[in-house]
Amino acid sequence: MKNLVAELKNERDKQLSGSLYYWTQILFSYNSNHMEGTQLTEDQTQQIFDTGTVFANDGQAIKVDDVLETANHFRAFDYLLDTVEVPVTSAYVFELHRILKRATSQENDAKYHVGGFKIVPNQIGFLDATETTSPADTPQVIADLFSEWEASGQTGRDLSAIAKFHWQFERIHPFSDGNGRIGRLLIFKELCRSGAVPLIIREDTKPYYLRGLKTFKTIPGYLIDTLGHEQDNYQGMIARFFPEPNHELD
């Protein structure tokens, strides 16, 4: 959706409050971070975007890293808009990871290896954990995934292709932290790159999204349907901001 990217960048550059870009930033950062345990509310996320400050609610303790990663997600999304046509490579996701984790407590903690692949084994979940790729194998496995993705030419137009790509990325779990957020940023980027409607996975659909990832190998339709539902939701957002036929984005 090339015209959409141009419009989002135009709204960003003009600093248009209440625009599609404005609400995309707030909803994307809030939902993607909240899905990973950030305790900030949508209103607090909006405060950070608007003013760079945040107010606690009823004596609520606010983690510095939550605030930083919320603001950093805004910067990561801007980077995504400016690099939509750039192929997905290890170097590209390294930069996204550096932006997301900039100035957080993890940045100077060697075991997190911010801006590089994991050096400590990790897993998805706890009680019913899913095994991920070992640190030693991750560089080659992720390079193969990106190479195959670029060679396929299916850069997101087919939702089943983007669902499979996302599932493969998350199963590798290449970073010590931030895998889900980086993966969801890549979904938005690659859908835009292919000319398709992008999407934001909302906290409300988290159970279906997680089920889709867990069962993708045997029942891929769960994840594909969830992504399709969120794609429809974002299309609805576009229609609210551009309701006139002569203002449609393609």
C-alpha positions as a Python dict, from the first residue, in 0.01 Angstrom:
ca = {
    (1, 'M'): (0, 0, 0),
    (2, 'K'): (246, 259, -130),
    (3, 'N'): (7, 557, -112),
    (4, 'L'): (-68, 472, 250),
    (5, 'V'): (300, 490, 341),
    (6, 'A'): (333, 825, 164),
    (7, 'E'): (28, 956, 351),
    (8, 'L'): (154, 834, 688),
    (9, 'K'): (491, 1002, 627),
    (10, 'N'): (318, 1321, 513),
    (11, 'E'): (105, 1330, 828),
    (12, 'R'): (416, 1263, 1038),
    (13, 'D'): (615, 1539, 875),
    (14, 'K'): (328, 1786, 916),
    (15, 'Q'): (281, 1672, 1278),
    (16, 'L'): (-94, 1630, 1228),
    (17, 'S'): (-255, 1547, 1561),
    (18, 'G'): (-548, 1308, 1546),
    (19, 'S'): (-445, 1175, 1205),
    (20, 'L'): (-417, 815, 1087),
    (21, 'Y'): (-42, 832, 1153),
    (22, 'Y'): (-104, 968, 1503),
    (23, 'W'): (-342, 690, 1602),
    (24, 'T'): (-139, 421, 1428),
    (25, 'Q'): (161, 519, 1639),
    (26, 'I'): (-33, 517, 1966),
    (27, 'L'): (-231, 198, 1903),
    (28, 'F'): (65, 7, 1761),
    (29, 'S'): (300, 97, 2046),
    (30, 'Y'): (38, 43, 2316),
    (31, 'N'): (-86, -294, 2191),
    (32, 'S'): (249, -444, 2091),
    (33, 'N'): (422, -340, 2413),
    (34, 'H'): (125, -428, 2635),
    (35, 'M'): (118, -774, 2483),
    (36, 'E'): (471, -821, 2621),
    (37, 'G'): (388, -708, 2974),
    (38, 'T'): (423, -329, 2965),
    (39, 'Q'): (181, -184, 3221),
    (40, 'L'): (122, 156, 3062),
    (41, 'T'): (-235, 230, 2958),
    (42, 'E'): (-343, 352, 2616),
    (43, 'D'): (-397, 699, 2765),
    (44, 'Q'): (-46, 700, 2909),
    (45, 'T'): (94, 587, 2576),
    (46, 'Q'): (-86, 880, 2415),
    (47, 'Q'): (61, 1117, 2677),
    (48, 'I'): (411, 999, 2594),
    (49, 'F'): (353, 1049, 2222),
    (50, 'D'): (198, 1393, 2275),
    (51, 'T'): (426, 1537, 2541),
    (52, 'G'): (715, 1303, 2614),
    (53, 'T'): (589, 1279, 2973),
    (54, 'V'): (359, 1042, 3159),
    (55, 'F'): (147, 1064, 3474),
    (56, 'A'): (97, 776, 3716),
    (57, 'N'): (-254, 662, 3807),
    (58, 'D'): (-341, 629, 4176),
    (59, 'G'): (12, 583, 4299),
    (60, 'Q'): (99, 339, 4021),
    (61, 'A'): (468, 258, 3992),
    (62, 'I'): (588, 315, 3637),
    (63, 'K'): (890, 126, 3510),
    (64, 'V'): (1143, 342, 3331),
    (65, 'D'): (1194, 70, 3070),
    (66, 'D'): (820, 67, 2996),
    (67, 'V'): (831, 437, 2916),
    (68, 'L'): (1149, 407, 2712),
    (69, 'E'): (1029, 110, 2508),
    (70, 'T'): (698, 285, 2440),
    (71, 'A'): (879, 592, 2308),
    (72, 'N'): (1133, 377, 2127),
    (73, 'H'): (853, 193, 1947),
    (74, 'F'): (744, 529, 1804),
    (75, 'R'): (1097, 574, 1665),
    (76, 'A'): (1108, 218, 1534),
    (77, 'F'): (782, 273, 1347),
    (78, 'D'): (920, 592, 1191),
    (79, 'Y'): (1229, 399, 1083),
    (80, 'L'): (1001, 136, 932),
    (81, 'L'): (812, 399, 728),
    (82, 'D'): (1139, 541, 595),
    (83, 'T'): (1272, 196, 498),
    (84, 'V'): (963, 11, 373),
    (85, 'E'): (1133, -84, 46),
    (86, 'V'): (1454, -207, 211),
    (87, 'P'): (1494, -588, 200),
    (88, 'V'): (1468, -772, 531),
    (89, 'T'): (1817, -875, 643),
    (90, 'S'): (1993, -945, 970),
    (91, 'A'): (2140, -595, 961),
    (92, 'Y'): (1793, -448, 919),
    (93, 'V'): (1644, -626, 1222),
    (94, 'F'): (1956, -541, 1425),
    (95, 'E'): (1880, -173, 1370),
    (96, 'L'): (1514, -217, 1468),
    (97, 'H'): (1627, -396, 1783),
    (98, 'R'): (1877, -121, 1870),
    (99, 'I'): (1605, 143, 1831),
    (100, 'L'): (1355, -52, 2042),
    (101, 'K'): (1601, -109, 2326),
    (102, 'R'): (1787, 223, 2318),
    (103, 'A'): (1872, 358, 2668),
    (104, 'T'): (1687, 74, 2843),
    (105, 'S'): (1841, -131, 3125),
    (106, 'Q'): (1908, -407, 2873),
    (107, 'E'): (2123, -194, 2643),
    (108, 'N'): (2431, -216, 2865),
    (109, 'D'): (2365, -567, 2994),
    (110, 'A'): (2590, -798, 2792),
    (111, 'K'): (2364, -1103, 2821),
    (112, 'Y'): (2087, -925, 2625),
    (113, 'H'): (2321, -842, 2336),
    (114, 'V'): (2109, -551, 2215),
    (115, 'G'): (2143, -496, 1841),
    (116, 'G'): (2263, -854, 1790),
    (117, 'F'): (2132, -1206, 1806),
    (118, 'K'): (2082, -1387, 2136),
    (119, 'I'): (2385, -1538, 2305),
    (120, 'V'): (2185, -1713, 2579),
    (121, 'P'): (1928, -1987, 2496),
    (122, 'N'): (1564, -1884, 2526),
    (123, 'Q'): (1220, -2038, 2493),
    (124, 'I'): (864, -1931, 2423),
    (125, 'G'): (637, -1962, 2725),
    (126, 'F'): (707, -2135, 3053),
    (127, 'L'): (478, -2420, 3161),
    (128, 'D'): (417, -2542, 2807),
    (129, 'A'): (736, -2401, 2660),
    (130, 'T'): (822, -2407, 2290),
    (131, 'E'): (1182, -2476, 2197),
    (132, 'T'): (1358, -2213, 1986),
    (133, 'T'): (1669, -2209, 1769),
    (134, 'S'): (1998, -2229, 1961),
    (135, 'P'): (2217, -1917, 1977),
    (136, 'A'): (2488, -2095, 1776),
    (137, 'D'): (2249, -2178, 1493),
    (138, 'T'): (2047, -1856, 1493),
    (139, 'P'): (2263, -1643, 1255),
    (140, 'Q'): (2251, -1901, 975),
    (141, 'V'): (1889, -2004, 1030),
    (142, 'I'): (1763, -1644, 1030),
    (143, 'A'): (1979, -1558, 727),
    (144, 'D'): (1826, -1853, 541),
    (145, 'L'): (1475, -1740, 638),
    (146, 'F'): (1535, -1385, 512),
    (147, 'S'): (1703, -1509, 195),
    (148, 'E'): (1412, -1741, 115),
    (149, 'W'): (1163, -1466, 191),
    (150, 'E'): (1330, -1219, -43),
    (151, 'A'): (1375, -1480, -317),
    (152, 'S'): (1011, -1589, -302),
    (153, 'G'): (881, -1252, -414),
    (154, 'Q'): (587, -1304, -175),
    (155, 'T'): (660, -998, 31),
    (156, 'G'): (328, -1004, 213),
    (157, 'R'): (50, -975, -46),
    (158, 'D'): (-56, -1332, 29),
    (159, 'L'): (-155, -1329, 396),
    (160, 'S'): (-71, -1698, 431),
    (161, 'A'): (287, -1616, 327),
    (162, 'I'): (326, -1336, 582),
    (163, 'A'): (172, -1560, 850),
    (164, 'K'): (424, -1835, 778),
    (165, 'F'): (712, -1587, 771),
    (166, 'H'): (604, -1443, 1107),
    (167, 'W'): (565, -1789, 1262),
    (168, 'Q'): (911, -1891, 1141),
    (169, 'F'): (1066, -1571, 1279),
    (170, 'E'): (902, -1618, 1618),
    (171, 'R'): (1000, -1986, 1635),
    (172, 'I'): (1363, -1888, 1580),
    (173, 'H'): (1324, -1618, 1850),
    (174, 'P'): (1651, -1454, 1742),
    (175, 'F'): (1679, -1192, 2018),
    (176, 'S'): (1704, -1223, 2394),
    (177, 'D'): (1402, -991, 2423),
    (178, 'G'): (1177, -798, 2187),
    (179, 'N'): (1110, -1078, 1938),
    (180, 'G'): (734, -1029, 1929),
    (181, 'R'): (757, -654, 1880),
    (182, 'I'): (1021, -679, 1609),
    (183, 'G'): (819, -952, 1438),
    (184, 'R'): (500, -743, 1441),
    (185, 'L'): (687, -440, 1305),
    (186, 'L'): (806, -661, 1019),
    (187, 'I'): (447, -768, 946),
    (188, 'F'): (342, -404, 909),
    (189, 'K'): (646, -323, 694),
    (190, 'E'): (617, -619, 459),
    (191, 'L'): (244, -577, 405),
    (192, 'C'): (303, -212, 314),
    (193, 'R'): (596, -308, 95),
    (194, 'S'): (382, -548, -104),
    (195, 'G'): (99, -301, -147),
    (196, 'A'): (-135, -483, 93),
    (197, 'V'): (-328, -340, 387),
    (198, 'P'): (-110, -353, 702),
    (199, 'L'): (-235, -451, 1046),
    (200, 'I'): (-192, -400, 1418),
    (201, 'I'): (-240, -702, 1642),
    (202, 'R'): (-445, -576, 1935),
    (203, 'E'): (-436, -690, 2296),
    (204, 'D'): (-799, -806, 2259),
    (205, 'T'): (-696, -1065, 2001),
    (206, 'K'): (-385, -1181, 2187),
    (207, 'P'): (-530, -1524, 2282),
    (208, 'Y'): (-616, -1598, 1919),
    (209, 'Y'): (-280, -1467, 1799),
    (210, 'L'): (-87, -1683, 2046),
    (211, 'R'): (-301, -1985, 1961),
    (212, 'G'): (-230, -1921, 1594),
    (213, 'L'): (145, -1913, 1651),
    (214, 'K'): (141, -2226, 1867),
    (215, 'T'): (-67, -2434, 1627),
    (216, 'F'): (55, -2292, 1295),
    (217, 'K'): (240, -2606, 1188),
    (218, 'T'): (-74, -2819, 1205),
    (219, 'I'): (-355, -2561, 1172),
    (220, 'P'): (-218, -2254, 989),
    (221, 'G'): (-566, -2114, 941),
    (222, 'Y'): (-588, -1990, 1300),
    (223, 'L'): (-304, -1741, 1258),
    (224, 'I'): (-402, -1648, 903),
    (225, 'D'): (-760, -1575, 1014),
    (226, 'T'): (-640, -1365, 1309),
    (227, 'L'): (-414, -1158, 1086),
    (228, 'G'): (-696, -1121, 836),
    (229, 'H'): (-930, -999, 1109),
    (230, 'E'): (-675, -738, 1218),
    (231, 'Q'): (-616, -639, 856),
    (232, 'D'): (-991, -573, 823),
    (233, 'N'): (-979, -367, 1142),
    (234, 'Y'): (-698, -149, 1007),
    (235, 'Q'): (-883, -111, 677),
    (236, 'G'): (-1169, 23, 885),
    (237, 'M'): (-933, 278, 1041),
    (238, 'I'): (-823, 390, 696),
    (239, 'A'): (-1186, 428, 585),
    (240, 'R'): (-1266, 646, 887),
    (241, 'F'): (-987, 888, 801),
    (242, 'F'): (-1036, 877, 424),
    (243, 'P'): (-1409, 823, 371),
    (244, 'E'): (-1443, 999, 36),
    (245, 'P'): (-1394, 789, -281),
    (246, 'N'): (-1149, 1041, -427),
    (247, 'H'): (-935, 1010, -116),
    (248, 'E'): (-905, 632, -119),
    (249, 'L'): (-557, 492, -67),
    (250, 'D'): (-428, 210, -283),
}
